[in-house]
């Protein structure tokens, strides 16, 4: 019963960076800005536009995320449907509505909380547990972001998480409801079975030639061999380009010398602090009290320098670091407010500051570790530089050669040999292609729907011309030509007669079994006749059924307000079953742990439903509207 809880969760958060942090946002923070009338507006939220370009960027980002997460199992076609595109657009609209509410409510994330979240990202930790600044910057660079951009985006994501968690946490399911659902889940039904097997009626079936012919004519599609082609094809991809691109040692050395800062690890400082909070609009008396408390803490620190962490746990009012002994981790410039940052970078390792006042209150800062800047030697960076330079060269070379490939297969359309010779490609052959992609060859380039449409096009089949160059995956082009075409043909009756006769025999036997079963069902309901029924078996939702699964589902769905109750069920491939439900009871020893888990799952569902309704209300409040026509989305319903 509760399987739907696991399989139908509304997830209110997408993925910002797969290796970085969970996020609600599919597009960058800058995308919340109006890009002007030059871009086509596909939606408006709170007076701001969602442009066509932003929608397309969100689709690309979603595809890239899925590709990284799914690897070889990735199938881009799942993102090309109108429904998938509309879902992304709807999600963008929802995100904008939530963002507008966050801005109206002035929800902000402090520097300490931001840093704590960044430092907690496992992907940025070295084996010894310290923060890996190089990995951090490399991951951001791979996403085209600077640390400042990431900070801004993470602040927004954390604000959204605050909203989401507060809404979901406020929802609850009454105990009476969860108990009732668990009672239903634990319900047991005592049932007797009477099966009318297909095999018992086979001797009664007489299949005539006329019945075979009628089935053949009525189900012609079953006996039609689809049109097929034997095709030649060539594939142009990054591997072809890679073989033509080389990087010299001189180029590596030159790049290294010009970009030394990229291979220099700046000085790293770890620090801890004790914070005594002070409101920005604090009265003089409150200021004096806070300062006195901070001075007392400072005196205690100076008297017992080794006990800084214990003093921080006891007296610091920074919720983000107090329990960690005031630990702020590795401090990056630009992370904290200026007075705090200036103090951290002015102290020597092991030193403790005087009182430092910031907009948050009074700080006592201790620098716990200083790692000097380090220069990565050329030999250590050589492999990475060579790979990056090769990638850059390949990108340019790919564009050049892709144009050559595209032009040659079009201009010299009577053969693939010229382009194969020019670019060093191998002409491959595949037989028995149909218009429908084959699941057994999911990753094959010739199995892509766009290529199959082209290879079965009139120009390819009738005029024997090359197909155009078709992109079937990122940086993968394919072109083909028809070597042999076989039109669709209907197999002769004589060839399939035996199979049809067998199929009709089984169908007729199943009909007779159903007929007999329905007669028994009607008689049992009328007279209560129990003759023929087997011994009683217990069926429940929590145990493997002792009867056919299809029958068990029907038994558990049956109305048992009046007993005995009867159910008739067609058993695919077996026959027809009649089931007599004689008793309904509760499990003798309910599983307390499972019931608690079910209650949690139900509460989670209620919370997610509350969040969904909240977002819908925010969309209404923000006057969200999708401006594209349903025909442009490829659907017939409103995209709201």
C-alpha positions, 0 to 999 in steps of 0.5 A, spaced: 500 500 500 505 504 501 509 503 495 506 509 492 509 513 498 516 512 495 514 512 488 510 518 487 514 524 491 514 531 489 521 534 489 521 541 490 528 542 489 532 540 482 540 540 482 545 546 481 551 542 481 551 535 481 558 534 485 556 541 489 550 542 493 542 540 492 539 546 489 532 549 487 534 553 481 535 550 474 538 557 472 543 562 474 542 567 479 543 572 473 537 569 470 532 572 475 534 579 471 530 581 465 534 581 459 530 586 455 525 586 450 530 583 445 529 576 448 522 572 447 518 572 453 515 565 454 512 567 461 512 572 466 512 572 474 511 578 478 512 583 473 519 579 470 520 575 464 522 568 463 525 568 456 526 563 451 533 563 452 532 562 459 528 556 458 532 553 453 538 554 458 534 550 463 533 545 458 540 544 457 542 544 464 537 539 466 540 534 460 547 535 462 545 534 469 542 527 467 548 525 463 553 526 468 548 522 473 546 517 469 552 515 464 551 510 459 544 509 461 542 516 459 537 517 454 536 524 451 530 523 448 526 523 455 528 530 455 525 532 448 518 530 449 513 536 449 511 534 456 518 534 459 519 541 456 513 544 459 515 541 466 521 545 466 518 551 464 513 550 469 518 549 474 522 555 472 515 559 473 515 556 480 522 558 482 521 565 480 514 565 484 518 563 490 524 567 489 519 573 489 516 571 495 523 571 498 525 578 496 519 580 499 520 577 505 527 579 506 530 572 507 537 572 508 543 567 509 549 570 513 556 569 512 557 564 517 552 560 515 554 560 508 561 558 509 559 552 514 555 550 508 560 550 503 565 547 508 560 541 509 561 539 501 564 532 501 566 533 494 571 539 496 574 535 502 581 532 502 582 525 505 585 528 511 578 532 512 581 539 510 578 544 505 580 543 498 580 550 495 583 547 488 578 542 487 573 547 489 575 552 484 576 547 478 569 545 480 566 552 479 570 553 473 567 547 470 560 550 471 562 557 468 562 560 475 566 564 480 566 563 487 562 570 488 557 567 483 557 561 487 556 564 493 550 568 491 547 562 488 548 558 494 545 564 498 538 563 494 538 556 494 539 556 502 533 561 503 529 557 498 531 551 503 529 555 509 522 556 506 521 549 504 523 546 510 519 551 514 512 549 510 513 542 510 515 541 517 509 545 519 504 539 516 502 533 519 497 527 519 493 526 524 494 520 528 487 517 527 488 518 519 495 514 519 492 509 524 486 508 519 491 507 513 496 502 517 490 498 519 488 497 512 495 495 510 495 490 516 488 487 514 487 480 512 482 477 508 481 469 508 479 467 501 477 460 498 479 459 490 476 456 485 480 456 478 477 454 471 484 453 467 484 454 460 487 447 459 481 444 461 477 447 456 482 445 450 479 439 448 472 442 447 475 447 442 474 446 434 478 451 430 475 452 423 479 454 417 474 460 417 476 462 424 483 462 422 482 466 416 478 471 420 483 472 425 488 473 419 484 478 416 482 482 422 490 482 425 493 483 419 498 488 422 501 482 426 503 478 420 506 484 416 514 485 416 516 492 416 520 496 411 527 495 412 533 498 409 541 495 409 545 502 410 552 504 409 554 510 414 560 514 417 560 517 424 564 523 425 566 524 432 571 527 437 575 521 437 576 523 429 578 530 431 583 527 437 587 523 432 589 529 428 591 534 434 597 534 438 600 539 444 607 540 444 612 541 450 613 548 448 606 549 448 605 546 455 611 550 458 608 557 455 601 556 457 604 554 464 608 561 465 603 565 462 598 562 467 602 561 474 597 564 478 592 558 476 598 553 479 599 557 485 595 555 492 594 562 496 596 562 503 590 558 507 588 560 514 584 557 519 580 561 524 575 560 530 571 565 533 567 567 539 561 572 537 557 576 542 550 578 538 548 585 537 542 588 533 544 593 528 539 598 532 541 596 539 540 601 544 546 604 548 545 600 554 544 593 550 551 595 546 554 596 553 552 590 556 554 586 549 561 589 550 562 587 557 560 580 556 565 580 550 570 583 554 569 578 560 570 572 554 576 575 552 579 576 559 577 568 560 580 566 553 587 570 555 587 567 561 586 560 558 588 560 551 588 553 550 581 553 552 578 557 546 574 552 544 571 550 550 569 557 552 566 558 545 562 552 546 559 555 552 559 563 550 559 564 543 552 566 540 554 564 533 549 558 532 553 556 526 560 555 529 559 555 537 558 547 537 564 546 533 568 550 538 567 556 534 571 553 528 570 557 522 574 552 517 579 555 512 577 562 511 577 565 504 578 572 502 571 575 501 567 570 505 566 574 511 565 582 513 571 586 512 572 587 520 573 580 521 576 578 515 582 584 516 583 581 523 584 574 521 589 576 515 593 580 520 594 575 526 599 570 526 598 563 527 596 561 534 594 569 536 588 571 538 585 578 537 582 584 541 575 585 540 573 586 533 566 589 532 562 588 526 555 589 524 553 582 527 556 584 534 563 583 538 568 577 535 574 574 539 578 571 533 583 566 533 587 564 527 588 556 528 593 555 522 596 558 517 599 554 510 603 558 506 602 559 499 605 554 494 607 553 487 605 547 483 611 545 479 610 544 471 612 537 471 606 536 476 601 540 472 604 538 465 599 532 464 593 537 466 595 543 461 596 538 455 589 535 456 586 542 457 590 545 451 588 539 447 581 540 449 581 547 446 585 545 440 579 540 439 574 544 440 576 549 434 578 543 430 572 539 431 568 545 428 572 546 422 572 538 420 564 538 422 563 543 417 567 539 412 563 533 413 557 536 413 558 539 406 561 533 403 556 528 404 551 533 401 555 536 395 558 529 393 551 525 395 552 519 391 557 516 395 560 516 402 567 514 400 570 521 398 568 524 406 571 517 408 577 518 405 578 525 406 577 525 414 580 518 415 573 515 417 571 507 416 564 506 412 560 501 416 554 497 414 548 495 418 542 491 416 535 490 417 534 497 420 526 499 421 523 506 422 523 504 429 529 504 434 531 498 437 532 497 444 537 492 443 542 497 440 540 503 444 547 506 444 548 505 436 549 512 432 544 509 427 539 507 432 537 514 433 530 517 431 533 522 427 537 518 423 532 513 422 527 518 419 532 521 414 535 514 412 527 512 410 526 519 407 524 519 399 531 522 397 535 516 401 530 511 398 528 513 392 534 517 389 539 513 393 542 520 396 546 521 402 542 523 408 544 530 411 549 530 417 545 528 423 547 530 430 545 524 434 549 526 440 553 531 443 559 532 438 557 526 434 555 526 427 552 521 422 551 520 415 548 514 411 546 512 404 541 506 403 544 500 400 538 496 399 531 497 401 525 492 402 518 494 402 513 492 408 510 485 406 505 481 409 507 474 410 502 469 407 497 465 411 500 458 410 506 461 413 503 463 419 497 458 419 499 454 425 501 460 429 494 463 428 490 456 430 494 455 436 492 462 438 485 462 436 485 455 440 487 458 446 483 464 446 477 460 445 479 456 451 480 462 455 473 464 453 470 458 455 473 458 462 471 465 463 464 463 461 464 457 466 467 461 471 462 467 471 456 462 471 459 459 478 460 466 480 453 468 479 451 461 482 455 462 488 452 469 490 445 467 489 445 460 493 452 461 497 454 454 494 461 453 496 462 446 492 469 446 489 472 452 492 479 450 495 481 451 503 482 458 506 488 462 505 490 468 508 491 474 503 494 481 506 498 487 503 504 485 507 505 478 505 507 474 499 500 472 497 498 464 496 494 466 490 495 469 483 498 476 484 492 479 479 487 475 484 490 478 490 489 485 488 482 484 486 481 480 493 484 486 497 480 491 493 473 488 493 467 490 497 467 486 504 461 490 507 457 484 506 460 477 507 461 472 504 463 476 498 465 474 491 470 476 486 471 473 479 478 475 476 481 473 469 488 470 470 492 471 464 495 465 461 491 461 466 484 461 466 478 464 470 478 464 478 472 465 482 474 467 490 470 467 496 472 472 501 469 469 508 472 473 513 476 479 514 480 481 520 487 485 523 494 482 523 495 479 530 501 482 531 502 489 527 509 491 526 510 497 530 516 499 527 513 499 520 507 502 522 512 508 525 515 508 518 508 509 515 506 514 519 513 518 517 511 517 510 504 519 510 507 526 514 512 527 509 507 526 503 502 531 507 508 536 507 510 535 500 503 537 498 503 543 503 509 545 499 506 544 492 500 548 494 504 553 497 508 554 491 501 554 487 499 560 491 505 564 490 504 563 483 497 566 483 500 572 488 506 573 483 500 573 477 505 568 474 503 567 466 505 562 461 505 566 454 507 561 449 501 557 446 499 550 447 501 548 440 508 551 441 509 547 447 506 541 443 501 539 448 493 541 448 492 543 456 494 549 459 501 550 462 499 552 469 
